[in-house]
Amino acid sequence: MALMLNNARCIDPQVGLDEVCDVLIRDGKIVEVGHGLKMEKGVERDLSGKVLVPGLVDMHVHLREPGYEQKEDIASGTRAAAHGGFTAVCAMPNTDPVIDNAVGVEYVKARANEVGKCRVIVSGSCTKGLEGQILSEMGDMHAHGVRAFTDDGHGIQDAGMMRRVMDYASQFDCVVMPHCQDDSLVGEGQVNEGVASTRLGMLGWPAEGEELEISRDIALCRLTGCPIHIQHVTTARGLDLVRQAKAEGLPVTCEVTPHHLFLTEDDIDDTYPTALKVNPPLRTSDDAVALVAGIVDGTVDAIACDHAPHTDWEKDREFELAPFGMIGLDTSLGLVLTKLVSTGIIGYDKLVEVMAVNPRAILRQEAVKLEAGSVADLTVFDPEEAWTVSRAGFQSKAGNSGFIGCALTGKATDVYVGGYATLEDGVIVE
């Protein structure tokens, strides 16, 4: 099939492109990017006033299938991804059963091929059952396409076990993505330890419970040479540890989430909103400012939403009993456009780097560029479209968003995966 996308502002820092032009696509690949392009036969779309970039990738998403389909499944989760402008997501392995062997990997891949509205990159667990005791079948999963390993949701408590994980992963040039949490410090913590925990009368979750494991895993990276990607960094000191590791030349990358960028512990008021109960917890305003600065200076490699859907009845309980997590696929791009791009903190080039280019590189995926020969995974958004976040507007099964009621400017309108539309004029293509 031939497709011509006309008159969009095409932006790709990888090839030094930022201008209004046309993109010709045939058989899932970009054939030509230029001006006044002609096509004998095919579909033409006029994208005047819109921005076209390499397809966005969210590298930290919980699709919940298999085992927790009441919260989300691959069909609904990838619909939310496409609706939010994403052409690919990396699915976390903390399902039931855990994705700790090739059978689980192939199940997720098969379901994604059958019902997915975007590409699904499968990550495997580091340890069997996420128990931190025995290596998962990492070699077999690698043979079936896995390039990233994580026990997300669980910090691997034993340093010797984490070393074995890194030693093994480094044989395959895979990345290990640690969830940095020292359980002996975090305990039953619910919110950031300090002002928030005191004000709310709740058990605190100290920043050191995250920072100690960041420091440990960087040291193990130095020891093993294994690339690591620190998930959802939330504190200024944690980010400084990553910054120092990068300056040392270690293969360390990191991500931050929109909710840790744009919400803080101060947003948890005396109504105890469980949508704001996340892991790690919302931190201080100073931490949020530091995370934004980390995006600007390049310390932060990726923005990933840690999409964590739960049922209404699970979240509609006392704060201590509600599960951790917030959804984010439908809102991530709009938040970044509104809070960072429209305010002049970052430009479109940086958005493309942290939401498209770097996630692919970290996950060992093929690069997507706005040039001839590249796969046609593309995201188109209207930078001027104003909208308000609402539960009715979500494609996810879940509604546990901390941004409901937030007024945003900028929204995905079209998504192409391999040259085929999965979102067109803001509507999922069936």
Secondary structure, 3 states (H helix, E strand, C coil): CEEEEEEEEEEECCCCEEEEEEEEEECCEEEEEECCCCCCCCEEEECCCCEEEECEEEEEECCCCCCCCCCCCHHHHHHHHHHCCEEEEEECCCCCCCCCCHHHHHHHHHHHHHHCCCEEEECECCEHHHCCCCECCHHHHHHCCCCEECCCCCCCCCHHHHHHHHHHHHCCCCEECCCCCCHHHHCCCCEECCHHHHHHCCCEECCHHHHHHHHHHHHHHHHHCCCEEECCCCCHHHHHHHHHHHHCCCCEEEEECHHHHHCCHHHCCCCCCHHHCCCCCCCCHHHHHHHHHHHHHCCCCEECCCECCCCHHHHCCCCCCCCCCECCCCCHHHHHHHHHHCCCCCCHHHHHHHHHHHHHHHCCCCCCCCCCCCECCEEEEEEEEEEECCHHHCCCCCCCCCCCCCEEEEEEEEEEECCEEEEECCEECC
